[in-house]
Amino acid sequence: MASIGIIANPASGKDIRRLVSYATTIDNNEKVNICKRIVLAAQGLGVDETVFMPDTFMMGYAVLDALESDGVLKSKLTLLDFDIEATLDDTIRAARMMEERGVGCLVVLGGDGTSRAACKGITETPLMSVSTGTNNVYPAMMEGTVAGMAAAAAALMGESARECCIHDKKISVYVNGVLRDIALIDAVVSDDFYAGAKAIWDPERIRRIVVTRCHPATIGFSAVAGAYEIVEDTDDFGLAVTLGHTGRGVLAPIAAGVLTPVHVESAQRVELGGDYTFTAETRCMIALDGEREVRVQPGDSVTMRINRDGPWRVLPRKILSRAAGLGMYNIQV
């Protein structure tokens, strides 16, 4: 029996960056509509079951009620059973439970932070991230029908779906030799020490940026590094930049509609398996994929290690092309 999982974050796209930029808003009703299209497209290609994470907006129930009322739900729709904490731990727990159930693909609706949380709960399950957040580098803007078809193809292809995935890079953050957390796109060191709003947005307080990939065509602090040097997801290295008041000046789209001048004082490539290290001179905060997570004290030794041990991310166009070659779109007579 082929199945897929859906994690839809009701909190994505609602952080402080909406107050300081011109970011797109995708409300929870639209997330429900996207999920409907994913379920219908997946069942249309032969998926037998879709498993939803429970959430505060009850999106899984909304999808179930709407599709049953319309008489179009032919596959099984299941909601995981656990107490909601309304934190990223819900996403981590749901992803882990879905992998244990053996879903063939995990579809995540959210931003970079939601994808980061999901990848902490899986090791082997192919992941596909659909952008419904603020500054999104990891998730892709994708129509729900296409996402559902791609997820279904991954589930139906089984282990051979890996041929249509990329094994993503990941940053592991160590403080005094202890693993504290991970990031999929960027780890940003700022002068902030108290979390306040989780999202990070003030460029004046940024000191260091370490990225697995970067490009000026993205939005967020990885675009600062990308304006200096482009690093692709297929490159076997990352990049670390130090910011200040001297050095090469670049314009970077750190928020939607906002081009900000910053100065890159130094930059260095970080090869896979290599470390970027520094000793904190003052109290600081490390934001991971845009969210403040790790506090650092003066004198702490910080190591950021880049490896290709992140999630297996589905490449939608590649897997849908492979599905065509396998005849998955042929009508059985």
Secondary structure in CASP SS format (residue, H / E / C, confidence):
PFRMAT SS
TARGET T0000
AUTHOR 0000-0000-0000
METHOD secondary structure of the structure
MODEL  1
M C 1.00
A C 1.00
S E 1.00
I E 1.00
G E 1.00
I E 1.00
I E 1.00
A E 1.00
N C 1.00
P C 1.00
A C 1.00
S C 1.00
G C 1.00
K C 1.00
D C 1.00
I C 1.00
R H 1.00
R H 1.00
L H 1.00
V H 1.00
S C 1.00
Y C 1.00
A C 1.00
T C 1.00
T C 1.00
I C 1.00
D C 1.00
N H 1.00
N H 1.00
E H 1.00
K H 1.00
V H 1.00
N H 1.00
I H 1.00
C H 1.00
K H 1.00
R H 1.00
I H 1.00
V H 1.00
L H 1.00
A H 1.00
A H 1.00
Q H 1.00
G H 1.00
L C 1.00
G C 1.00
V C 1.00
D C 1.00
E E 1.00
T E 1.00
V E 1.00
F E 1.00
M C 1.00
P C 1.00
D C 1.00
T C 1.00
F C 1.00
M C 1.00
M H 1.00
G H 1.00
Y H 1.00
A H 1.00
V H 1.00
L H 1.00
D H 1.00
A H 1.00
L H 1.00
E H 1.00
S H 1.00
D C 1.00
G C 1.00
V C 1.00
L C 1.00
K C 1.00
S C 1.00
K E 1.00
L E 1.00
T E 1.00
L E 1.00
L C 1.00
D C 1.00
F C 1.00
D C 1.00
I C 1.00
E C 1.00
A C 1.00
T C 1.00
L H 1.00
D H 1.00
D H 1.00
T H 1.00
I H 1.00
R H 1.00
A H 1.00
A H 1.00
R H 1.00
M H 1.00
M H 1.00
E H 1.00
E H 1.00
R H 1.00
G C 1.00
V C 1.00
G C 1.00
C C 1.00
L E 1.00
V E 1.00
V E 1.00
L E 1.00
G E 1.00
G C 1.00
D H 1.00
G H 1.00
T H 1.00
S H 1.00
R H 1.00
A H 1.00
A H 1.00
C H 1.00
K C 1.00
G C 1.00
I C 1.00
T C 1.00
E C 1.00
T C 1.00
P C 1.00
L E 1.00
M E 1.00
S E 1.00
V E 1.00
S E 1.00
T C 1.00
G C 1.00
T C 1.00
N C 1.00
N C 1.00
V C 1.00
Y C 1.00
P C 1.00
A E 1.00
M C 1.00
M C 1.00
E C 1.00
G H 1.00
T H 1.00
V H 1.00
A H 1.00
G H 1.00
M H 1.00
A H 1.00
A H 1.00
A H 1.00
A H 1.00
A H 1.00
A H 1.00
L H 1.00
M H 1.00
G H 1.00
E H 1.00
S H 1.00
A H 1.00
R H 1.00
E H 1.00
C H 1.00
C E 1.00
I E 1.00
H E 1.00
D C 1.00
K C 1.00
K E 1.00
I E 1.00
S E 1.00
V E 1.00
Y E 1.00
V E 1.00
N C 1.00
G C 1.00
V E 1.00
L E 1.00
R E 1.00
D E 1.00
I E 1.00
A E 1.00
L C 1.00
I C 1.00
D E 1.00
A E 1.00
V E 1.00
V E 1.00
S E 1.00
D C 1.00
D C 1.00
F C 1.00
Y C 1.00
A C 1.00
G C 1.00
A C 1.00
K C 1.00
A E 1.00
I C 1.00
W C 1.00
D C 1.00
P H 1.00
E H 1.00
R H 1.00
I E 1.00
R E 1.00
R E 1.00
I E 1.00
V E 1.00
V E 1.00
T C 1.00
R C 1.00
C E 1.00
H C 1.00
P C 1.00
A C 1.00
T C 1.00
I C 1.00
G C 1.00
F C 1.00
S H 1.00
A H 1.00
V H 1.00
A H 1.00
G H 1.00
A H 1.00
Y H 1.00
E C 1.00
I C 1.00
V E 1.00
E C 1.00
D C 1.00
T C 1.00
D C 1.00
D C 1.00
F E 1.00
G E 1.00
L E 1.00
A E 1.00
V E 1.00
T E 1.00
L E 1.00
G E 1.00
H C 1.00
T C 1.00
G C 1.00
R E 1.00
G E 1.00
V E 1.00
L E 1.00
A E 1.00
P E 1.00
I E 1.00
A E 1.00
A C 1.00
G C 1.00
V E 1.00
L E 1.00
T E 1.00
P E 1.00
V E 1.00
H E 1.00
V E 1.00
E E 1.00
S E 1.00
A E 1.00
Q E 1.00
R E 1.00
V E 1.00
E E 1.00
L C 1.00
G C 1.00
G C 1.00
D E 1.00
Y E 1.00
T E 1.00
F E 1.00
T E 1.00
A C 1.00
E C 1.00
T C 1.00
R C 1.00
C E 1.00
M E 1.00
I E 1.00
A E 1.00
L E 1.00
D C 1.00
G C 1.00
E E 1.00
R E 1.00
E E 1.00
V E 1.00
R E 1.00
V E 1.00
Q C 1.00
P C 1.00
G C 1.00
D C 1.00
S E 1.00
V E 1.00
T E 1.00
M E 1.00
R E 1.00
I E 1.00
N E 1.00
R C 1.00
D C 1.00
G C 1.00
P C 1.00
W E 1.00
R E 1.00
V E 1.00
L C 1.00
P H 1.00
R H 1.00
K H 1.00
I H 1.00
L H 1.00
S H 1.00
R H 1.00
A H 1.00
A H 1.00
G H 1.00
L C 1.00
G C 1.00
M C 1.00
Y C 1.00
N C 1.00
I C 1.00
Q C 1.00
V C 1.00
END
